[in-house]
Amino acid sequence: MAASLPDLSLTDWAVLGVVADLGPTHGWTVVRELAPDGPLGQIWTVSRPLVYRSITALTNSGLLEPCGAEPGRGGPQRTIVRATKRGRGALARWLSRPVEHVRDVRSVLLLKLAFLDRAGKPAGALVQRQLDALGPVFDAVRTRPRGQGFEAILARWRREQALAVQRFLRSISVPQ
């Protein structure tokens, strides 16, 4: 049986991923990575207060740990944090698991793919698991929706989204 994952928000996973990726760092660096114009903020934006709240929660849960301090620029001393062994293990398990819903591809899966790319790790296995996990959804939308009114519009939207996700995944899949 696969090890369970801690119950974290996507913001927590993003913060843990940045800290694990960068190595020992402080909150302001994480804030810049997840800012709207930051490399990961283009996928999932996290405000400064939420980054610091997440660092505290991840530290309290044993996924991050303080490992030093450095003077702040015109402010308080900066606490340096790093991912613990438990935090790195949880992150690795999270990165290997496909998302459950088509709607989560835009945020959760793209964030996972970005972290894998930053770490220089192949994403082919995750992409294939994602295609397999969403296979029943792709099969279910093969037929064109019928009906009238908003229900038909919503069904068409869901169908087009699912087909677009399937095309996207196939376009980035790498034969194993």
C-alpha positions in Angstrom: 0.0 0.0 0.0 1.3 3.5 -0.9 2.3 5.7 2.0 -0.3 8.3 2.8 0.3 12.0 2.2 -0.1 14.7 4.8 -3.2 16.7 4.4 -1.8 19.9 2.9 -3.3 22.7 0.8 -1.8 23.4 -2.6 -0.2 26.5 -1.1 1.6 24.3 1.5 2.8 21.9 -1.2 4.0 24.9 -3.3 6.0 26.3 -0.3 7.4 22.9 0.6 8.4 22.3 -3.0 10.2 25.7 -3.3 12.1 25.1 0.0 13.0 21.6 -1.0 14.1 22.8 -4.5 16.2 25.7 -3.4 17.7 24.2 -0.3 18.0 26.2 2.9 16.3 29.5 2.3 14.2 32.1 4.0 10.6 33.1 3.5 11.2 36.2 1.3 12.9 34.0 -1.4 9.8 31.7 -1.3 7.6 34.8 -1.6 9.4 35.9 -4.8 9.2 32.4 -6.4 5.4 32.4 -5.8 4.7 36.0 -6.6 2.4 36.6 -9.7 5.5 37.4 -11.8 7.6 34.7 -10.2 8.6 31.5 -12.0 6.1 29.4 -10.0 3.6 32.2 -9.4 2.6 32.0 -13.0 1.1 28.6 -12.1 0.0 29.2 -8.4 0.3 32.6 -6.8 0.7 32.8 -3.0 0.7 36.1 -1.1 3.4 37.0 1.4 1.2 36.4 4.5 0.2 33.0 3.2 3.8 32.0 2.5 4.8 32.8 6.1 1.7 31.1 7.5 2.5 28.0 5.4 6.2 28.0 6.6 5.0 28.0 10.2 2.5 25.2 9.6 5.0 23.1 7.7 7.6 23.6 10.5 5.0 22.7 13.1 4.2 19.5 11.3 7.8 18.5 10.9 8.1 18.9 7.1 10.3 22.0 7.4 12.9 22.9 10.1 14.8 26.0 11.0 18.5 25.7 10.3 19.9 29.2 10.8 19.3 32.9 10.5 20.7 35.8 8.6 20.3 39.6 9.0 17.2 41.0 7.3 17.5 44.0 5.0 16.0 46.8 7.0 13.8 44.4 9.0 13.9 41.6 11.5 16.4 38.7 11.3 15.4 36.1 8.6 15.0 32.5 9.7 16.5 30.0 7.3 14.4 26.8 6.8 15.0 23.6 5.0 12.9 20.5 4.1 13.3 17.7 6.6 13.7 14.1 5.4 10.0 13.5 6.1 9.2 16.7 4.1 11.3 15.6 1.1 9.7 12.1 1.2 6.2 13.5 1.3 7.0 15.9 -1.5 8.4 13.0 -3.6 5.2 11.0 -3.1 3.0 14.0 -3.9 4.9 14.7 -7.1 4.4 11.1 -8.3 0.6 11.1 -7.9 -1.7 12.1 -10.7 -4.5 14.6 -9.9 -8.1 13.2 -9.6 -10.0 15.8 -11.6 -9.6 17.5 -15.0 -10.0 20.9 -13.3 -6.8 20.2 -11.2 -4.5 19.9 -14.3 -4.2 23.6 -14.7 -2.9 24.2 -11.2 -1.9 21.1 -9.3 -0.5 19.0 -12.2 1.3 22.0 -13.8 2.9 22.8 -10.4 4.1 19.2 -10.1 5.5 19.2 -13.6 7.3 22.5 -12.9 8.9 21.0 -9.7 10.0 17.9 -11.6 11.5 20.0 -14.3 13.3 22.2 -11.9 14.8 19.1 -10.2 15.9 17.7 -13.6 13.6 14.7 -13.1 11.7 13.1 -15.9 7.9 13.6 -15.9 7.0 10.9 -18.3 5.8 8.4 -15.7 3.6 11.0 -14.0 2.1 12.0 -17.3 1.3 8.4 -18.2 -0.2 7.9 -14.7 -2.3 11.0 -15.3 -3.5 9.8 -18.7 -4.5 6.5 -17.1 -6.2 8.1 -14.1 -8.3 10.4 -16.3 -9.0 7.7 -18.8 -12.5 7.0 -17.6 -13.3 10.7 -17.9 -11.9 10.8 -21.4 -13.9 7.8 -22.4 -17.1 9.3 -20.9 -16.8 12.4 -23.0 -16.4 10.7 -26.3 -20.0 11.2 -27.3 -21.3 14.6 -27.9 -23.6 16.0 -25.2 -27.2 16.3 -25.9 -29.9 18.4 -24.2 -30.9 22.0 -24.1 -30.3 25.0 -22.0 -27.4 25.5 -19.6 -27.1 21.8 -18.8 -26.1 21.3 -22.5 -23.7 24.2 -22.3 -22.0 22.9 -19.2 -21.8 19.4 -20.6 -20.1 20.8 -23.7 -17.7 22.8 -21.6 -16.7 19.8 -19.6 -16.3 17.7 -22.7 -14.0 20.3 -24.4 -12.0 20.8 -21.2 -11.4 17.0 -20.9 -10.5 16.6 -24.5 -8.1 19.6 -24.3 -6.4 18.0 -21.3 -6.1 14.7 -23.0 -4.5 16.4 -26.1 -2.2 18.3 -23.8 -1.1 15.2 -21.9 -0.5 13.2 -25.0 1.5 16.1 -26.5 3.9 16.1 -23.5 4.0 12.3 -22.9 7.3 10.6 -23.5 7.3 7.0 -24.4 8.8 4.9 -21.6 
